[in-house]
Amino acid sequence: MATSRRIFLRGAVASALAWPLGLHAQDAGSLSSRLFQHGVASGDPLPDRVMLWTRITSPPTRSAIGPIAVRWLVAEDEKLSRIVAQGDAPAAPERDFTVKVDAGGLRPGRQYFYAFDAGGQRSPIGRTKTLPADGATRLRLAIASCANYPAGYFNAYRGIANRTDLDLVLHLGDYIYEFADGVYGDSQSIGRAPLPAGEASTLADYRLRYAIYRSDPDLQEVHRVHPFVVVWDDHEIANDTWSGGAQNHGAAQGDWATRLAAAYRAYVEWLPIRETPGAGMRLYRDFRLGGLADLIMLDTRSTRDRQVVTGNLAELAGPRRTLLGAAQEAWLFDRLRTSTREGAPWRLLGQQMLFAALSPKGQPLTPDLWEGYPAARRRVLDFLAAEKIRDMAVLTGDLHSSWAVDVAPNPWGAAGAPDAQPIAVEVVTPAISSPPLFADAAFRAHVLQVRAGAPHVKYLSGDANGYVLLDVTRDRLQADYFVVPTVRTHLDMESRAARFICERGSARLVSA
């Protein structure tokens, strides 16, 4: 399997590298037959529309500059005979020959099929689904994060792809990793070397890194069969990103603003995310999920203040320090207030960093978490209390481990004290293929020691890769933690490691 996979990837990479600057639309008929090597995808569904994505990836026979004509269609059936929407959208060189279409005129809560045509060739047939109108009785979401290509196979993506009853996949960041080959992940032992070989820091670098990731058949398949809602974490840009730089950004990578803009541009080109003209670099947005929940997606990376060195508690506690930035924080409060006023049973907060506190002394496990921004965290908690915002689940990635946590302002407070009572719950999804949290024995011992003094942490497992399946009804949330036996070989196996339920009104996760 590894040999055939390397052959496949060499062909895909050769095609990606062979692109000239562009191609006139009239030359599309001369393209080779492998036009859609990066598959198809859909995302950001609404009740009446969904974003569709593909990329023209086969090398042309001519090198004239210009767009490639692409035809798209949406149908009610897999044979694409009952067409409900269609049109044209060019694959342009300035967009890395990616194609994104906001396909409208659809009906709520319906499954649709779609495809693209170019140069006499047809893409794989994708399957997607619109969000339901108000009145839905149940939703099922898969939650994923942290897919490291050289660290292992995307077996957890295959598990998500195998499901036929999902409404949505939430990807909470680290869709790619920017590191140079060998820095984080043993690429040679399983033949999954990222390109470029060095650290991605330019627009061309990021585009090529996405091309390598999207050559993976399991990632292609999960995109083909399910709509995604995505937001980035730090590795789509650089390790431990903050608004003015990153831990591994230096003079060798050039100007930070240029790098950040390049990372954002490649991200929105390669993912089926709806872009708002004139909005600038904005990834935070919200979705109404059939009257059952409001999904609020946050960007906790590109607007945050710089992380504080652990131990400097005075600087850490600065009252003006922010994780979201003023505009996004105000937007979050407005969306939570509106969601409660309009009567949504649940509020789902899709974001990247652990929100719950782990240290009663205010010393964060790492300054990269919400606990490393105590003033920002306190503003959110105070708002939830003042506005009586309840029935909220914080959905978190980044930690390469599975957590179930009751969120209280002070979980170490005296029994019965108001600030010791939970006001939300937090569900942390394990990594798709990045090394699990407990791969480092020393870190494992430290985290388990912290866990022993954290009564609000109901579940913690840092030994396996996987994803979370979240079921939503009016009366409860149910989180199932699925894990795969390994990512070192390519296989199609998974098992359920845990199940936790939160009854509406309780703000507590209970093992089932």
C-alpha positions in Angstrom: 0.0 0.0 0.0 2.8 2.4 0.9 4.4 1.8 -2.5 1.3 2.5 -4.5 0.6 5.5 -2.4 4.0 7.0 -3.1 3.5 6.5 -6.9 0.1 8.3 -6.6 1.7 11.2 -4.7 4.6 11.5 -7.1 2.2 11.9 -10.0 0.1 14.5 -8.1 3.1 16.5 -7.1 4.6 16.4 -10.6 1.3 17.8 -11.9 1.2 20.6 -9.3 4.8 21.6 -10.0 4.3 21.4 -13.8 1.8 24.3 -13.9 2.9 27.3 -16.0 1.6 30.7 -15.2 -1.8 30.1 -16.8 -3.9 28.9 -19.7 -6.5 30.5 -22.0 -10.0 29.2 -21.7 -10.0 28.0 -25.3 -7.0 25.8 -24.5 -8.9 23.7 -21.9 -9.8 21.0 -24.5 -6.2 20.1 -24.9 -5.6 19.3 -21.2 -4.8 15.8 -20.2 -7.5 13.6 -18.6 -6.4 14.1 -15.0 -7.9 17.5 -14.4 -9.2 17.0 -10.9 -6.4 15.5 -8.9 -7.3 17.4 -5.7 -10.9 16.3 -5.7 -14.0 18.3 -4.9 -15.3 19.8 -1.6 -18.3 21.7 -0.2 -18.6 23.9 2.8 -20.3 26.8 4.7 -23.8 25.4 4.0 -26.9 27.5 4.6 -30.5 26.5 4.2 -30.6 27.7 0.6 -27.0 27.4 -0.6 -23.6 25.8 -0.2 -20.0 26.6 -1.3 -18.6 24.2 -3.9 -14.8 23.8 -4.5 -12.4 22.1 -6.9 -9.1 22.7 -8.6 -7.8 22.1 -12.1 -4.5 20.3 -11.5 -3.4 18.5 -14.7 -0.6 20.2 -16.6 -1.6 21.9 -19.9 0.1 21.4 -23.2 0.3 25.2 -23.7 1.5 28.0 -21.5 -0.6 31.0 -22.5 -1.8 33.1 -19.6 -5.5 33.1 -18.8 -8.3 31.3 -17.0 -9.7 27.8 -17.7 -13.4 27.5 -18.3 -15.1 25.2 -15.8 -18.8 24.2 -15.7 -20.5 23.2 -12.4 -23.9 21.7 -11.6 -25.9 20.6 -8.6 -28.5 17.8 -8.8 -30.9 15.9 -6.6 -29.6 12.5 -7.6 -26.2 10.9 -7.9 -26.5 10.3 -11.6 -26.8 14.1 -12.0 -30.0 13.9 -14.1 -32.3 16.1 -12.0 -30.3 19.3 -12.1 -31.3 22.2 -9.8 -28.5 24.7 -10.3 -25.6 25.1 -12.8 -23.3 27.7 -14.1 -19.7 28.6 -15.2 -16.8 29.6 -13.0 -13.2 30.1 -14.3 -10.2 28.5 -12.8 -7.8 31.4 -12.8 -4.1 31.5 -12.2 -4.4 34.3 -9.7 -6.5 31.9 -7.6 -4.1 29.0 -8.0 -6.6 27.5 -10.5 -9.0 26.8 -7.6 -12.7 27.2 -8.3 -15.2 28.3 -5.6 -19.0 28.6 -6.3 -21.7 29.8 -4.0 -24.5 27.5 -5.3 -27.8 29.0 -4.4 -31.5 28.3 -5.0 -31.4 25.0 -2.9 -33.9 23.7 -0.4 -33.3 23.4 3.4 -32.1 20.1 4.9 -31.6 18.4 1.6 -28.9 16.1 0.3 -27.5 17.2 -3.1 -24.9 15.9 -5.6 -22.5 18.1 -7.6 -19.7 18.0 -10.1 -17.5 20.1 -12.3 -16.6 19.8 -16.0 -13.6 21.1 -17.8 -11.7 20.2 -21.0 -14.2 17.4 -21.7 -13.5 15.8 -18.3 -15.7 15.4 -15.3 -14.7 15.7 -11.6 -15.6 13.1 -9.0 -19.2 13.5 -8.0 -19.5 15.2 -4.6 -22.3 14.8 -2.0 -23.3 17.7 0.2 -26.2 18.9 2.3 -27.9 22.2 3.1 -28.6 23.2 6.7 -32.1 22.5 7.9 -34.7 25.2 8.4 -36.0 25.9 11.9 -37.9 22.9 13.3 -35.1 20.4 13.1 -35.2 17.7 15.8 -31.6 16.3 15.5 -28.2 17.2 14.1 -25.1 15.2 13.9 -21.7 16.8 13.5 -18.1 15.4 13.3 -15.4 17.5 14.9 -11.8 17.3 13.7 -8.5 19.1 14.0 -4.7 18.7 13.7 -3.9 16.7 10.6 -0.1 16.3 10.2 0.7 14.8 6.8 4.2 13.4 7.6 3.2 12.3 11.1 0.7 9.7 9.9 -2.1 8.6 7.7 -5.5 10.3 7.8 -7.3 7.2 9.0 -9.6 9.3 11.2 -10.8 11.2 8.1 -11.7 7.9 6.6 -13.8 7.1 9.6 -15.7 10.4 9.2 -16.1 9.8 5.5 -17.6 6.4 6.1 -20.5 8.0 7.9 -23.6 8.6 5.9 -25.7 10.4 8.5 -23.6 13.6 9.1 -25.0 17.0 8.6 -21.6 18.8 8.9 -17.9 18.4 9.6 -16.3 21.0 11.8 -12.6 21.5 11.3 -11.1 23.5 14.2 -7.7 24.1 12.7 -4.3 22.9 11.9 -5.6 21.6 8.6 -2.0 21.7 7.4 1.4 22.1 9.2 3.9 24.6 8.0 7.0 23.0 9.4 10.0 21.8 7.3 10.2 18.1 6.6 11.6 16.3 9.6 10.8 19.0 12.2 7.5 17.5 13.3 6.7 14.1 12.0 8.9 11.2 10.7 8.1 11.5 7.0 10.7 9.0 5.7 9.4 5.9 7.6 6.0 6.0 5.9 6.8 7.9 2.7 4.7 11.0 3.4 7.1 13.8 2.8 5.5 17.3 2.6 6.4 19.8 -0.1 8.1 22.2 -0.1 10.8 20.4 1.9 11.5 23.6 3.9 9.1 25.6 6.0 6.2 27.0 4.2 6.3 30.8 4.5 5.4 32.3 1.0 2.2 32.1 -1.0 3.8 29.6 -3.4 4.9 27.5 -0.4 1.5 27.4 1.3 -0.3 26.6 -2.0 2.0 23.7 -2.6 1.6 22.4 1.0 -2.2 22.4 0.5 -1.8 20.6 -2.8 0.2 17.8 -1.0 -2.4 17.5 1.7 -5.2 17.5 -0.7 -3.6 14.7 -2.7 -4.4 12.3 0.2 -7.3 10.0 -0.7 -8.9 10.0 2.7 -8.9 13.8 2.9 -10.3 13.9 -0.6 -13.1 11.4 0.3 -14.2 13.2 3.5 -14.5 16.4 1.6 -16.3 14.7 -1.3 -19.1 13.3 0.9 -19.6 15.9 3.6 -19.8 19.7 3.8 -17.2 21.4 6.0 -17.2 24.4 8.3 -13.6 25.4 9.0 -11.4 27.9 10.9 -7.7 28.0 11.1 -5.3 27.5 14.1 -1.6 28.4 14.1 -0.1 25.9 11.7 -1.9 27.2 8.7 0.4 30.1 9.3 3.3 29.5 11.8 3.7 27.9 15.2 2.2 29.8 18.1 0.9 32.6 15.9 -0.2 35.9 17.4 -1.3 39.2 15.7 2.3 40.5 15.2 4.3 37.3 14.6 4.9 33.7 15.6 7.3 31.6 17.6 9.0 30.3 14.5 8.8 33.4 12.4 12.1 35.3 11.9 14.0 37.4 9.5 14.6 34.4 7.2 10.8 34.3 6.6 10.6 38.0 5.6 7.9 40.5 6.7 5.3 39.1 9.0 2.3 40.9 7.5 3.3 39.5 4.1 3.5 36.0 5.4 0.2 36.3 7.2 -1.5 37.6 4.1 -0.1 34.8 2.0 -1.2 32.2 4.5 -4.7 33.6 4.6 -4.9 33.8 0.8 -3.9 30.2 0.3 -6.3 29.1 3.0 -9.4 30.7 1.4 -8.3 29.5 -2.0 -8.0 25.9 -1.0 -10.9 25.5 1.4 -14.7 25.8 0.7 -15.2 28.8 2.9 -17.5 31.7 2.0 -15.6 34.9 1.6 -17.1 38.3 2.3 -16.0 41.0 -0.1 -14.4 43.9 1.6 -14.3 42.2 5.0 -10.5 41.8 5.0 -9.0 38.9 6.9 -12.0 37.6 8.7 -12.8 34.0 9.5 -15.2 34.4 12.4 -18.8 33.8 11.4 -21.9 32.0 12.6 -24.5 29.5 11.4 -28.1 28.8 12.5 -28.5 25.0 12.7 -32.1 24.3 12.2 -33.3 26.1 15.3 -31.5 23.6 17.5 -28.2 25.5 17.9 -26.3 28.5 16.8 -22.7 27.6 15.7 -20.3 30.5 16.4 -16.9 30.0 14.8 -14.0 32.0 16.3 -10.5 32.9 15.1 -8.3 32.8 18.3 -5.0 33.3 16.4 -4.6 36.2 14.0 -5.9 38.9 16.4 -4.4 37.8 19.8 -1.8 39.6 21.8 1.6 37.9 22.1 1.9 34.9 24.5 3.5 35.7 27.8 6.4 33.7 29.1 5.2 31.2 31.7 5.9 32.5 35.2 5.4 36.1 34.5 2.1 36.3 36.3 2.0 40.1 36.5 2.2 40.5 32.7 -0.1 37.6 32.2 -2.8 39.3 34.2 -2.7 42.5 32.2 -6.3 43.8 32.1 -6.2 44.8 28.4 -4.7 41.6 27.0 -6.9 40.1 24.3 -7.2 36.7 22.6 -10.0 37.7 20.2 -9.3 41.4 19.5 -11.9 44.1 20.4 -14.0 43.7 17.2 -14.3 39.9 17.4 -15.0 40.0 21.1 -17.8 42.5 20.7 -19.2 40.4 17.8 -19.1 37.2 20.0 -21.0 38.9 22.8 -23.6 40.2 20.3 -24.1 36.7 18.7 -24.4 35.0 22.1 -26.9 37.6 23.3 -29.0 37.3 20.1 -28.9 33.5 20.1 -30.3 33.5 23.7 -32.9 36.2 22.9 -34.1 34.2 19.8 -34.5 31.0 21.8 -31.9 28.7 20.3 -31.7 25.7 22.7 -27.9 25.5 22.3 -24.9 27.7 21.6 -21.9 25.8 20.0 -18.6 27.7 20.1 -16.1 26.4 17.6 -12.6 27.5 18.4 -9.0 26.3 19.0 -7.7 26.8 22.5 -8.7 25.1 25.8 -11.1 27.5 27.5 -11.5 25.8 30.8 -9.0 26.7 33.6 -6.6 24.0 34.8 -4.6 25.8 37.6 -6.2 27.3 40.7 -3.1 29.5 41.1 -3.4 31.0 37.6 -0.3 29.4 36.3 -1.3 28.1 32.8 -0.3 24.7 31.5 1.0 26.7 28.5 0.5 30.4 27.9 -1.0 29.6 24.5 -4.3 28.6 26.1 -7.2 30.9 27.2 -5.8 30.6 30.7 -2.7 32.4 29.3 -5.1 35.4 28.7 -7.0 35.6 32.0 -8.5 39.0 31.5 -9.9 38.0 28.1 -11.3 34.8 29.6 -12.8 36.6 32.6 -14.5 39.1 30.2 -16.2 36.1 28.5 -17.2 34.5 31.8 -18.5 37.7 33.2 -20.6 38.3 30.1 -22.1 34.8 30.3 -23.0 35.4 33.9 -24.4 38.9 33.4 -26.5 38.0 30.4 -27.5 34.6 31.8 -26.2 32.8 28.8 -26.7 29.1 29.3 -26.6 25.8 27.4 -23.3 26.5 25.7 -20.7 23.9 24.5 -17.2 25.1 23.7 -15.8 22.9 20.9 -12.0 22.8 20.9 -9.1 21.4 18.9 -5.3 22.0 19.1 -4.5 19.7 22.2 -4.0 16.4 20.3 -6.1 14.7 23.0 -9.7 14.0 24.2 -11.2 16.1 27.0 -14.7 16.5 28.6 -14.8 19.4 30.9 -17.4 21.3 32.9 -16.6 25.0 32.7 -17.0 27.1 35.9 -15.5 30.5 36.7 -13.8 28.9 39.7 -14.1 25.1 39.7 -12.0 24.9 42.9 -14.4 27.1 44.9 -16.3 26.0 47.9 -19.2 23.6 47.3 -22.3 25.6 46.6 -20.5 28.8 45.9 -21.9 30.6 42.8 -18.6 30.8 41.0 -18.0 27.1 41.5 -21.1 26.2 39.5 -20.5 25.2 35.8 -22.0 27.5 33.2 -20.9 25.7 30.1 -19.2 22.5 28.9 -16.1 21.9 26.8 -15.5 19.1 24.4 -11.9 18.7 23.0 -11.4 16.6 20.0 -8.2 14.5 19.5 -5.9 15.0 16.6 -6.4 13.4 13.2 -2.8 12.4 12.8 -0.5 14.7 14.8 1.4 13.0 17.7 -1.0 12.5 20.6 -0.5 14.6 23.7 0.9 11.8 25.8 3.5 10.8 23.2 5.9 12.8 25.4 6.3 10.8 28.6 7.4 13.8 30.6 4.5 15.9 29.4 2.1 13.0 30.1 3.2 12.9 33.7 2.8 16.7 34.1 -0.6 16.8 32.5 -1.9 13.9 34.6 -0.7 15.7 37.7 -2.6 18.8 36.7 -5.7 16.6 36.0 -5.6 15.1 39.5 -6.3 18.6 40.9 -9.0 19.5 38.4 -12.3 18.0 39.5 -14.1 19.6 36.6 -12.2 17.6 34.0 -14.5 14.6 33.6 -12.4 12.8 30.9 -8.9 13.1 29.5 -7.2 10.7 27.1 -4.0 11.6 25.3 -2.9 8.4 23.8 -4.8 8.1 20.4 -5.8 9.9 17.3 -9.4 10.3 16.2 -12.4 12.7 16.2 -15.6 13.5 18.1 -19.1 12.8 16.9 -21.6 15.3 18.3 -25.3 14.7 18.4 -27.6 17.6 19.1 -31.3 17.6 20.1 -33.4 20.1 21.9 -32.9 18.3 25.2 -29.3 17.2 25.2 -25.9 17.1 23.6 -24.1 13.8 23.2 -20.3 13.6 22.5 -18.8 10.3 21.3 -15.0 10.1 21.2 -13.8 7.8 18.4 -10.2 6.7 18.0 -8.1 4.8 15.5 -5.6 2.1 16.5 -2.7 3.7 14.6 -1.7 6.3 12.1 1.6 4.6 11.1 -0.2 2.3 8.6 -3.1 3.0 6.3 -6.2 1.3 7.6 -10.0 1.6 8.0 -10.7 0.9 11.6 -12.0 2.9 14.6 -13.6 2.3 18.0 -15.5 4.4 20.4 -13.4 5.4 23.5 -16.0 7.3 25.5 -19.4 8.9 25.5 -20.5 12.0 27.4 -24.0 13.6 27.6 -25.0 17.1 28.7 -28.7 17.5 29.5 -30.0 20.9 28.6 -30.0 23.2 31.6 -27.3 21.2 33.5 -24.0 22.6 32.1 -22.5 19.2 33.2 -21.0 16.4 31.2 -22.0 12.9 32.4 -20.4 9.7 31.3 -22.8 7.4 29.5 
